[in-house]
């Protein structure tokens, strides 16, 4: 039962990673010279949010792989 729970947590982390990935897919971070108030491109997001979201994608993928591997070991 414990390995099943670990496997399910791994799958949930992959789903969370996909949700975060959909948030930044196709977007670009704002550069230093960009004016936030007059920008017409909706595909630009603040650089802080952009990189934080990509970090969350990577952490969730690594966590998902870790939980699935641990579930297969036991």
C-alpha positions, -999 to 999 in steps of 0.1 A, spaced: 0 0 0 28 24 8 44 20 -27 10 27 -43 7 60 -23 42 69 -34 34 61 -70 2 82 -69 21 111 -54 46 109 -83 18 110 -108 2 140 -90 35 158 -91 37 152 -129 2 167 -133 12 197 -112 43 202 -133 22 201 -165 -1 228 -150 28 251 -143 42 244 -177 10 254 -194 12 287 -175 45 297 -191 43 279 -224 49 303 -253 56 333 -230 88 353 -226 102 372 -197 103 410 -196 137 425 -204 152 454 -185 143 480 -212 107 469 -215 80 493 -202 55 473 -183 26 497 -186 27 503 -224 36 468 -234 11 454 -260 25 419 -261 4 396 -239 31 369 -241 54 389 -218 54 382 -181 77 395 -153 110 377 -153 107 368 -116 74 350 -122 87 334 -154 118 318 -138 99 309 -106 74 290 -126 101 272 -146 118 263 -113 85 248 -100 82 227 -132 117 213 -128 111 206 -90 78 188 -97 93 167 -124 123 157 -103 100 150 -73 76 129 -95 105 108 -108 119 104 -73 85 92 -58 79 68 -87 114 53 -84 110 49 -47 76 32 -52 92 7 -76 120 -1 -52 97 -13 -24 
